[in-house]
Amino acid sequence: MKRECAQAFHRLAALPHIRKTLLSCGAATAIISLAYQLKSPKRGLDCALALVSLTLVEHAEWPNVAEFLVQEGAVSAFMALMSLGADTVAPICVQGLFNLTTSAVGDGYYTNIEKVIKAIVNVPFTDKIDPRPVILKACVNCSRSYRLQPRLIEEGAIQIIEAFVPRIRNEEHREMSALILFNLSTSRQCRSDMVVKVSHEFVMLV
């Protein structure tokens, strides 16, 4: 029954016009609960895709959808689902975590977004998944919120960028790295920490 439920949620959430209804009727809570019970990579993928689909609901249609999903346990659900498939389920889960940062820009800060930052910044790199490009995009979003800038530094975002910089060949990723540093440097609170943690590796961005 759990497998069929995962498939059904995936198919339903894939339809944009009913996602708001799914949120209203408690489907998000059911999907998150289901995430801890699945053992099959295929059904885990169904569950992850369903949850990611719900993160795409426009805020004009459902205010604070990201905050609602985080409060319901979406972050932990994504982290649990990742273990079901490093090269299949995990990338979808990382994308879901990224989607939960898109409302953080500017004044879009919401309660418990720190859980999202902690999770996505600490996603492990393996030979099957390199989440750093998505992590960079998430950090760009969060670095635009002055209240989240110190948290990025606390969670080690600078060290991750520093380790990634020497391997960056994509111009877009280089620009994102530079933008994160610029945004963080606008905070007086962050500057002293940046001086300590930023090394000569960042010269490579110039």
PyMOL commands that set and color helices and strands:
alter all, ss='L'
color gray80, all
select helices_A, chain A and resi 2-13+16-24+27-35+41-55+65-72+74-82+89-99+102-104+113-121+132-143+149-154+157-167+171-185+188-197+200-205
alter helices_A, ss='H'
color red, helices_A
deselect
rebuild
show_as cartoon
